[in-house]
Structures are given as C-alpha cells and as structure tokens.
Amino acid sequence: MAAKGAETGYAKMARTEGIAGREGPEFLSASTIKGNKVVNTAGEDLGKIEELMIDLDEGRIGYAVLSFGGFLGLGDKLFSIPWNSLSLRVHEHSFVLDVPKETLEKAEGFDKDNWPVTTRESLSQTYNYYGHEPYWQREATERTGLPGEIGSERVSGKDVTAGRESPEFLSAGTIKGDKVINTEGEDLGKIEELMIDLDDGRVGYAVLSFGGFLGMGDKLFAIPWKALSLKVHEHAFVLNIPKDVLKDAEGFDKDRWPLTRDSLFRTYTYYGYQPYWQKRETAEVTGVTGETAESPREREPARMERRAQSESHGQLKTAEEKMAQQDKERIKRMEETETDKEKLERLERERTVAERREKKYQ
C-alpha cells in the first residue's frame, strides 16, 4: 500500500501493533487508503482511489472518489462511490469494488475540476444508483432512543444543513494539516492524519500533534472525531476538550499507532465519549435498527423506564468508572514496589487522572 508521512503502510502498522497475524487491520489512515488499487470481484484492475470525502457531521466517509482505467477505460472522469461498495483485500494490497461492470460503465462521472457532490441531497442519488441506502437515513433511525455521547455531541442530519455556512463534506487531504484551536481560540497544534475504521468507513480517530501553548513534544494523540468541529472562517478545527484533560492525556509514538478498537476504547472513555461501535452494537442487541417499524415516540417511554430502573437500583455504572477504579488499584500496587523517582511521578499523574474520571460519575 502507499506509504506516506510517519506511516509506512499496513505492513509496518501491523508489526508495530503486534497484529501481523490478523487477516487485516481494523483501521487504516486516509493517506494509506488513497492511491490504492481498485479491482473487481474477478481481480481485474479497475483503477484507484483518488480521495476520501468526509461527512463532517457524521465523521465518516461520505464517498470515495475513484478514477477508472484498466479494462473499463473510462478516461479522465472521476466517480463517487459509496464506501460500503468497497472491501479491503489485504494480501493483494487493493480494494475490491463489488459493482457490476455494466453499472460502472453507465455511471455518471465528473471532471477533476468540477466535483458536484457537495450535499447529502445530491449524494443520495449516487447511493441509490449503486443500490445502497444512504447512511444518514439509516443512522438517524438507529440513533433514536440510544445513549448519546457522554460529552457534548454535535447534532447531525438535515436539521443543521439548511442555511449552514460550513460545507457538509471535506476531502481527507484538505483536513489533514489543518490547524487545531481550543474554544478560546488558542493554537493547539494540527491534524496529522485521519484513521478510518474499515468496517463502516467512520473516522475512528483524528491524529493530532500538539504544539502551541501546550508544548507536548513529539507525541501524537488520538482524538474522537466528535470532539472536533470546523470553524470555517478561521480555516481551523475547534477541539472541545479542557486544557487540563489534554495535558494529562496519554499520547503515542509516531511508529506505534492505535490500530484496534480495544486499544482505542481507553482513549474514547478518557475524553468522555462513548465509543461509536458500542452504540451500533447496542442497536443490534436491542433491535433498534434502520428497519424497525417502531416510532421514536413509542420507543422513548420504554427507554426512560429502563434508565429509571437502572438508576434506582444504583446500577448505572459506566465503563469509564469501572476502568478508573481498576486503574487506581493497578497504580497503587505499582507505587508500593516502585523506587524510581520519575516513574513514581508518572504514576502519581496517572492516579490523578483516574480519580478525576471516577469522580465524574459520583
């Protein structure tokens, strides 16, 4: 796969994270995906992925931009393709596009200097053409009645698109390198990369480098997409996380990126966000899916009753609270045997963070 920046493709990432024995990674960077070869189910070369367009509200790939050469010979046109039409073929370092040749040949492309898909309304035609339900229609139903983000969650859907100043989609290449500021407008650093969840095309996390007044050195930091919001006129993203939380955050080295949901779980809960994959799993277990006939009004009383019962029995314990308790116990055991001063100081900082997370729900 293409190698860009600090990341040298799937092979290196698999080695550094210790998942070389897996069939494939759970996450790949947008830069790694871009430029990858696209083949059909018979293995014939179709073209390559030119860009990934990110839905800013949902934090996921709205569509992939493909150029078709190979046996199709579709010239200089580009094509918008729903992400769930593509699947990674690890050993061939390519993506498989499961769309009939006839459908591709009749598809309406666009010129490189005239990208037409700027709204969900226009994109819905593309999804319908390729036989996919637009993800925002399906997820609007799935989201109803489910627990929201632990922190402040940006509203998504058609409610916010009317009269909006910001675009609905930006390319991953445009987002990469953008400045990041806090809610006071102070410079924090920049977006180094977007890591894409290959299962459903979500931005699993944004990779940030922090300079500015934080001065956090060479470490990189995984940040949930929902913590970021575009500030159009300043050409920057606002990070809605307090300074003290950022200063105590655990970063990672440039050659050891979080590549599994298990490794990312701690990051989400530390910043106060519910992992997006848990919300989807909850929908599957409870039956609250895009195909359910039950209305939001009918679901709400049952959901509130379950929550009230849980609270009344003192059973509303979050994963973060339990994890904070476990961390405190682990740190206490380590402090009892540790003699190195620097390590003791680090353990004390970790214990402070764990206590803060635990008190959040008391």
Order of alpha helices (4+ residues) and beta strands (2+ residues): alpha-beta-alpha-beta-beta-beta-beta-beta-beta-alpha-alpha-alpha-beta-alpha-beta-beta-beta-beta-beta-beta-alpha-alpha-alpha-alpha-alpha-alpha
